[in-house]
Amino acid sequence: MSSRFEKRLAKLARPPVLQKYFAVEGEFPETLPQARLREFQMESLREVIARAYERSAFYHDKMARAGVTPGDIHEFADLSRIPFTTKDELRGKPWALLACDKQDIALVQVSTGTTGGDEIYIMYSWEDFYLHDLAPGYPSLVPVEHGDICFNALPYEMSSAGLAFHKTFIESCGATVIPGGKGGAYSTPAKSVKMMRDLQPTILITTPSWAVYLAEAAEEAGLELKELPLKKMWLTGEGCSPAFRERIERIWGTVANFYYGSLECGCIGIECDVHQGYHTTQGHIYVEIVDPRTGQVLEPGEIGEIVVTCLLRYDTPLLRYRTQDLGYIDPEPCRCGVLMPRLFLRGRLVDQLEIRGTSFSPYYLEEFLMRLPEVGNWYQFVPGEEDLLIRCELAAGITPGPGLAESLASRMEYSTGVPCRFELVDSLPRPSGKTVRVIH
């Protein structure tokens, strides 16, 4: 007698829109002409919106109050008629997005809580998690293949990060996965380093801060990271500047690319080796950039809040979700050959530093901080009304001599235009969760 799993597999079929655009071997969003990819996005948008209107009380009520129906959505500009979905609307409401029976939900994941407030729960049916999400792939942006050994140093418990990449590397890429985790009950840096020494991974995915923490543990254990057969690493889960990324690449001796996503939206952008923005994953999401104050959709090149609509989530749809991240879109072709537009991040709305009436992205400030060779890899920004306090460790071999703090402050202010003070410390706490760089 066949298993319940096998029976379910036998009944499944991809939605017509996926069969139409991604049924042929070798058809991927990253290689489709933009005109055809936008046709897919429009068809998928209309299908997801119709499903949300018909089966989700949350979205039916929102659209009814706005006086819009699925039949009103004919082109991308019409999407602006649908109200935004905000974090606060989802906090503490586990079943808000449900457009299927509760019993059809296979997976529930929860927000990390770094932005405060009640938890946000995001759910997937089996079909959305496997059948739909894995349909369009990005093989040139994620060049992981059968035979690769992937060390997954992202959190598995509650969060979406570890399990999402676990699924992708096994199911889409046919690779071997080591569920190293990050800061869990067993996921200590020392044990992770021991597993790397024993299993010799070719791929590493983790957060920027954990990459540095692992490197410190490797040094203590006498493991030379550059002797590992790593061909690539991805950094995700936290933002970081190009200068910080360059430090990580030097430490690990491999190329490090950024990967941008969220619990609510899944993968939003993947960086190529050119390191000039994230290619938006147009097979999975539709991105708008809006004015954070007015909600008006902005033109390419204008900086605003990133708003995401998921294209392959039928059972828990997510329409026009305000991420609270800032960025802009560049539609010009990338020299890597991938045709999908690039997204450039400019930090989070909640993390912007206000000093003397001017707003600064912490990534902008980190970029110049990490160019100071005396500064180590661990720091905190403490913004004040008149200046910025930078609390940091010093780089290995640097001693805090007379005038060093003043010299660093002077150079930082010259580069950024921000009045600074430095507090040099022996050690800052190492994180088990997300690293908090801005201390309010």
DRENPARO-812272 format. One record per residue (C-alpha): residue number from 1; x, y, z; residue in one letter. Coordinates in steps of 0.02 Angstrom, whole numbers, plus 50000, padded with zeros to 5 digits. Layout:
<pts>
- n;xx;yy;zz;res
- NUM;X;Y;Z;A;
...
</pts>
This chain:
<pts>
- n;xx;yy;zz;res
- 1;50000;50000;50000;M;
- 2;50072;50169;49950;S;
- 3;50109;50300;50082;S;
- 4;50005;50454;50110;R;
- 5;50151;50555;50040;F;
- 6;50153;50455;49879;E;
- 7;49966;50472;49859;K;
- 8;49977;50658;49879;R;
- 9;50117;50671;49752;L;
- 10;50014;50574;49625;A;
- 11;49872;50701;49637;K;
- 12;49979;50857;49618;L;
- 13;49999;50962;49463;A;
- 14;50081;51131;49442;R;
- 15;49963;51277;49413;P;
- 16;49936;51320;49228;P;
- 17;50039;51479;49241;V;
- 18;50193;51381;49298;L;
- 19;50168;51248;49167;Q;
- 20;50155;51382;49034;K;
- 21;50316;51473;49076;Y;
- 22;50430;51349;49166;F;
- 23;50384;51176;49104;A;
- 24;50524;51164;48974;V;
- 25;50695;51103;49030;E;
- 26;50814;51250;49048;G;
- 27;50680;51386;49063;E;
- 28;50722;51494;49213;F;
- 29;50675;51673;49263;P;
- 30;50856;51729;49250;E;
- 31;50865;51686;49065;T;
- 32;50689;51727;49004;L;
- 33;50673;51887;48902;P;
- 34;50606;52026;49012;Q;
- 35;50448;52043;48906;A;
- 36;50403;51861;48931;R;
- 37;50448;51865;49115;L;
- 38;50334;52014;49142;R;
- 39;50194;51918;49053;E;
- 40;50218;51780;49180;F;
- 41;50217;51903;49324;Q;
- 42;50056;51984;49265;M;
- 43;49967;51818;49242;E;
- 44;50027;51755;49410;S;
- 45;49982;51919;49496;L;
- 46;49804;51911;49432;R;
- 47;49787;51730;49486;E;
- 48;49854;51761;49662;V;
- 49;49747;51918;49683;I;
- 50;49590;51824;49628;A;
- 51;49629;51683;49750;R;
- 52;49657;51808;49891;A;
- 53;49494;51899;49854;Y;
- 54;49391;51739;49844;E;
- 55;49465;51640;49989;R;
- 56;49547;51759;50113;S;
- 57;49431;51860;50224;A;
- 58;49579;51972;50266;F;
- 59;49608;52023;50084;Y;
- 60;49426;52020;50030;H;
- 61;49385;52148;50165;D;
- 62;49537;52257;50124;K;
- 63;49496;52259;49938;M;
- 64;49311;52287;49968;A;
- 65;49348;52438;50077;R;
- 66;49461;52506;49939;A;
- 67;49327;52477;49808;G;
- 68;49435;52362;49702;V;
- 69;49405;52187;49633;T;
- 70;49522;52066;49543;P;
- 71;49440;52116;49378;G;
- 72;49511;52291;49400;D;
- 73;49692;52230;49387;I;
- 74;49741;52235;49204;H;
- 75;49919;52304;49210;E;
- 76;50057;52329;49337;F;
- 77;50005;52508;49373;A;
- 78;49836;52443;49431;D;
- 79;49919;52352;49576;L;
- 80;49931;52518;49668;S;
- 81;49741;52513;49689;R;
- 82;49761;52368;49812;I;
- 83;49798;52425;49991;P;
- 84;49966;52387;50069;F;
- 85;49990;52244;50192;T;
- 86;50089;52299;50346;T;
- 87;50183;52209;50483;K;
- 88;50065;52276;50616;D;
- 89;49915;52199;50526;E;
- 90;49996;52028;50542;L;
- 91;50069;52036;50717;R;
- 92;49989;51914;50837;G;
- 93;49864;51852;50705;K;
- 94;49926;51680;50653;P;
- 95;49789;51639;50528;W;
- 96;49765;51811;50450;A;
- 97;49828;51764;50276;L;
- 98;49742;51596;50264;L;
- 99;49660;51559;50094;A;
- 100;49644;51372;50120;C;
- 101;49584;51252;50255;D;
- 102;49687;51252;50414;K;
- 103;49717;51066;50394;Q;
- 104;49807;51099;50229;D;
- 105;49944;51202;50314;I;
- 106;50104;51100;50321;A;
- 107;50227;51224;50396;L;
- 108;50218;51372;50516;V;
- 109;50365;51489;50543;Q;
- 110;50382;51641;50654;V;
- 111;50472;51808;50648;S;
- 112;50634;51835;50743;T;
- 113;50562;51981;50840;G;
- 114;50706;52100;50800;T;
- 115;50586;52238;50746;T;
- 116;50484;52226;50907;G;
- 117;50300;52193;50936;G;
- 118;50203;52030;50931;D;
- 119;50262;51888;50822;E;
- 120;50219;51872;50638;I;
- 121;50172;51697;50582;Y;
- 122;50196;51642;50402;I;
- 123;50122;51478;50343;M;
- 124;50140;51367;50191;Y;
- 125;50036;51229;50121;S;
- 126;50134;51081;50056;W;
- 127;50096;51137;49877;E;
- 128;50158;51315;49903;D;
- 129;50315;51261;49996;F;
- 130;50373;51127;49874;Y;
- 131;50275;51118;49713;L;
- 132;50260;51305;49679;H;
- 133;50411;51380;49765;D;
- 134;50536;51260;49686;L;
- 135;50466;51277;49509;A;
- 136;50568;51427;49447;P;
- 137;50754;51411;49485;G;
- 138;50906;51526;49471;Y;
- 139;51051;51410;49427;P;
- 140;51177;51543;49374;S;
- 141;51144;51647;49530;L;
- 142;51146;51494;49644;V;
- 143;51279;51383;49561;P;
- 144;51261;51238;49684;V;
- 145;51254;51065;49608;E;
- 146;51256;50879;49643;H;
- 147;51416;50839;49736;G;
- 148;51427;51003;49830;D;
- 149;51430;50997;50020;I;
- 150;51334;51145;50091;C;
- 151;51365;51201;50269;F;
- 152;51204;51287;50320;N;
- 153;51247;51401;50468;A;
- 154;51078;51485;50479;L;
- 155;50947;51463;50617;P;
- 156;50828;51317;50594;Y;
- 157;50716;51339;50746;E;
- 158;50558;51443;50717;M;
- 159;50640;51554;50586;S;
- 160;50625;51523;50399;S;
- 161;50808;51545;50351;A;
- 162;50889;51377;50386;G;
- 163;50748;51268;50323;L;
- 164;50722;51372;50165;A;
- 165;50901;51348;50107;F;
- 166;50902;51168;50167;H;
- 167;50756;51135;50050;K;
- 168;50834;51230;49904;T;
- 169;51005;51148;49914;F;
- 170;50933;50971;49927;I;
- 171;50779;50981;49816;E;
- 172;50831;51107;49682;S;
- 173;51019;51080;49678;C;
- 174;51038;50896;49726;G;
- 175;51177;50943;49847;A;
- 176;51226;50876;50019;T;
- 177;51174;50985;50166;V;
- 178;51254;50997;50338;I;
- 179;51124;51078;50455;P;
- 180;51252;51172;50559;G;
- 181;51126;51298;50623;G;
- 182;51168;51460;50711;K;
- 183;51166;51489;50897;G;
- 184;51044;51350;50939;G;
- 185;51057;51223;51079;A;
- 186;51193;51125;50988;Y;
- 187;51253;51251;50859;S;
- 188;51406;51319;50946;T;
- 189;51544;51397;50842;P;
- 190;51668;51269;50907;A;
- 191;51560;51121;50853;K;
- 192;51526;51202;50684;S;
- 193;51712;51223;50654;V;
- 194;51740;51040;50700;K;
- 195;51609;50987;50572;M;
- 196;51691;51094;50439;M;
- 197;51860;51017;50474;R;
- 198;51787;50841;50462;D;
- 199;51667;50864;50314;L;
- 200;51760;50993;50207;Q;
- 201;51611;51093;50139;P;
- 202;51617;51177;49969;T;
- 203;51475;51300;50006;I;
- 204;51441;51404;50161;L;
- 205;51286;51507;50198;I;
- 206;51273;51612;50355;T;
- 207;51252;51789;50420;T;
- 208;51394;51916;50409;P;
- 209;51420;51923;50598;S;
- 210;51415;51733;50617;W;
- 211;51545;51716;50479;A;
- 212;51663;51821;50585;V;
- 213;51617;51726;50744;Y;
- 214;51652;51560;50657;L;
- 215;51818;51627;50596;A;
- 216;51868;51670;50774;E;
- 217;51822;51494;50829;A;
- 218;51922;51421;50684;A;
- 219;52075;51521;50737;E;
- 220;52058;51456;50915;E;
- 221;52043;51278;50849;A;
- 222;52192;51297;50733;G;
- 223;52088;51274;50574;L;
- 224;52155;51371;50425;E;
- 225;51995;51426;50337;L;
- 226;52080;51458;50171;K;
- 227;52125;51272;50162;E;
- 228;51940;51224;50155;L;
- 229;51879;51185;49978;P;
- 230;51751;51326;49983;L;
- 231;51704;51388;49811;K;
- 232;51573;51513;49869;K;
- 233;51482;51579;50020;M;
- 234;51320;51675;50040;W;
- 235;51285;51806;50173;L;
- 236;51105;51836;50223;T;
- 237;50992;51872;50372;G;
- 238;51080;52036;50414;E;
- 239;51134;52183;50309;G;
- 240;51315;52230;50292;C;
- 241;51421;52349;50191;S;
- 242;51534;52301;50044;P;
- 243;51686;52343;50152;A;
- 244;51631;52220;50287;F;
- 245;51597;52089;50154;R;
- 246;51774;52115;50087;E;
- 247;51843;52078;50260;R;
- 248;51745;51916;50265;I;
- 249;51808;51866;50093;E;
- 250;51988;51894;50148;R;
- 251;51961;51793;50307;I;
- 252;51879;51645;50220;W;
- 253;51973;51653;50055;G;
- 254;51821;51640;49943;T;
- 255;51689;51745;49855;V;
- 256;51546;51802;49966;A;
- 257;51382;51855;49887;N;
- 258;51233;51935;49972;F;
- 259;51061;51853;49977;Y;
- 260;50911;51961;50023;Y;
- 261;50747;51892;50088;G;
- 262;50628;51892;50234;S;
- 263;50515;51775;50331;L;
- 264;50360;51853;50255;E;
- 265;50415;51864;50073;C;
- 266;50544;51727;50051;G;
- 267;50687;51764;49931;C;
- 268;50683;51941;49860;I;
- 269;50854;51962;49781;G;
- 270;51014;51867;49743;I;
- 271;51181;51950;49711;E;
- 272;51291;51892;49568;C;
- 273;51482;51891;49569;D;
- 274;51486;52067;49496;V;
- 275;51427;52131;49667;H;
- 276;51322;52271;49595;Q;
- 277;51152;52248;49674;G;
- 278;51032;52103;49703;Y;
- 279;50947;52027;49552;H;
- 280;50762;52027;49599;T;
- 281;50691;51851;49597;T;
- 282;50555;51893;49471;Q;
- 283;50496;51713;49463;G;
- 284;50440;51726;49644;H;
- 285;50401;51906;49684;I;
- 286;50347;52072;49610;Y;
- 287;50436;52223;49684;V;
- 288;50378;52403;49697;E;
- 289;50472;52550;49772;I;
- 290;50358;52673;49860;V;
- 291;50375;52838;49951;D;
- 292;50373;52787;50137;P;
- 293;50266;52938;50182;R;
- 294;50140;52950;50039;T;
- 295;50140;52769;49975;G;
- 296;50159;52832;49796;Q;
- 297;50249;52712;49680;V;
- 298;50419;52783;49631;L;
- 299;50516;52773;49468;E;
- 300;50672;52665;49442;P;
- 301;50822;52744;49526;G;
- 302;50720;52831;49662;E;
- 303;50751;52773;49841;I;
- 304;50599;52719;49939;G;
- 305;50523;52577;50038;E;
- 306;50529;52404;49961;I;
- 307;50355;52330;49937;V;
- 308;50337;52147;49888;V;
- 309;50196;52041;49817;T;
- 310;50224;51852;49817;C;
- 311;50184;51770;49650;L;
- 312;50180;51587;49702;L;
- 313;50091;51590;49869;R;
- 314;49913;51537;49831;Y;
- 315;49861;51466;50000;D;
- 316;49929;51609;50108;T;
- 317;49941;51754;49985;P;
- 318;50043;51909;50025;L;
- 319;49998;52067;49927;L;
- 320;50095;52230;49928;R;
- 321;50190;52194;50088;Y;
- 322;50285;52342;50162;R;
- 323;50454;52271;50211;T;
- 324;50517;52428;50301;Q;
- 325;50677;52408;50201;D;
- 326;50741;52551;50092;L;
- 327;50812;52533;49918;G;
- 328;50798;52571;49734;Y;
- 329;50783;52474;49571;I;
- 330;50906;52483;49426;D;
- 331;50828;52406;49270;P;
- 332;50988;52419;49167;E;
- 333;51066;52251;49116;P;
- 334;51204;52183;49227;C;
- 335;51367;52134;49145;R;
- 336;51349;51959;49220;C;
- 337;51217;51922;49087;G;
- 338;51069;51895;49205;V;
- 339;50924;51997;49138;L;
- 340;50826;52025;49299;M;
- 341;50832;52204;49367;P;
- 342;50944;52241;49515;R;
- 343;50891;52302;49686;L;
- 344;51006;52410;49790;F;
- 345;50974;52413;49978;L;
- 346;50991;52569;50083;R;
- 347;50955;52499;50257;G;
- 348;50798;52482;50362;R;
- 349;50678;52622;50404;L;
- 350;50686;52576;50589;V;
- 351;50877;52574;50590;D;
- 352;50910;52743;50510;Q;
- 353;51017;52853;50621;L;
- 354;50957;53032;50648;E;
- 355;51099;53151;50690;I;
- 356;51077;53339;50687;R;
- 357;50919;53320;50585;G;
- 358;51000;53213;50450;T;
- 359;50962;53029;50421;S;
- 360;51103;52905;50389;F;
- 361;51101;52722;50341;S;
- 362;51205;52613;50459;P;
- 363;51274;52523;50305;Y;
- 364;51339;52690;50239;Y;
- 365;51428;52724;50403;L;
- 366;51491;52544;50419;E;
- 367;51569;52557;50246;E;
- 368;51687;52696;50305;F;
- 369;51713;52620;50477;L;
- 370;51772;52455;50402;M;
- 371;51898;52549;50294;R;
- 372;51991;52603;50451;L;
- 373;52124;52467;50470;P;
- 374;52140;52493;50659;E;
- 375;51956;52449;50687;V;
- 376;51907;52268;50719;G;
- 377;51755;52174;50660;N;
- 378;51640;52209;50808;W;
- 379;51562;52378;50840;Y;
- 380;51405;52469;50895;Q;
- 381;51331;52635;50837;F;
- 382;51253;52739;50976;V;
- 383;51172;52892;50896;P;
- 384;51151;53053;50995;G;
- 385;51070;53217;50951;E;
- 386;51235;53301;50911;E;
- 387;51355;53161;50868;D;
- 388;51380;52974;50846;L;
- 389;51465;52866;50976;L;
- 390;51556;52719;50896;I;
- 391;51597;52582;51019;R;
- 392;51718;52457;50942;C;
- 393;51854;52329;50964;E;
- 394;52023;52358;50886;L;
- 395;52098;52249;50751;A;
- 396;52219;52112;50800;A;
- 397;52390;52182;50845;G;
- 398;52328;52361;50872;I;
- 399;52352;52436;51046;T;
- 400;52248;52585;51104;P;
- 401;52385;52715;51113;G;
- 402;52363;52899;51157;P;
- 403;52261;52993;51028;G;
- 404;52200;52840;50933;L;
- 405;52016;52868;50974;A;
- 406;52030;53050;50922;E;
- 407;52119;53003;50761;S;
- 408;51985;52875;50715;L;
- 409;51847;53001;50753;A;
- 410;51929;53133;50646;S;
- 411;51950;53016;50497;R;
- 412;51773;52948;50514;M;
- 413;51698;53123;50521;E;
- 414;51801;53177;50370;Y;
- 415;51735;53028;50268;S;
- 416;51553;53035;50321;T;
- 417;51519;53212;50377;G;
- 418;51453;53143;50543;V;
- 419;51528;53208;50706;P;
- 420;51596;53054;50795;C;
- 421;51668;52995;50959;R;
- 422;51755;52827;50982;F;
- 423;51748;52713;51134;E;
- 424;51881;52578;51118;L;
- 425;51836;52418;51211;V;
- 426;51924;52252;51239;D;
- 427;51773;52148;51189;S;
- 428;51592;52164;51135;L;
- 429;51462;52026;51161;P;
- 430;51456;51893;51026;R;
- 431;51277;51865;50964;P;
- 432;51179;51704;50960;S;
- 433;51037;51787;50864;G;
- 434;51040;51934;50744;K;
- 435;51177;52059;50778;T;
- 436;51113;52228;50835;V;
- 437;51228;52363;50768;R;
- 438;51124;52517;50812;V;
- 439;51095;52546;50998;I;
- 440;50956;52672;51032;H;
</pts>
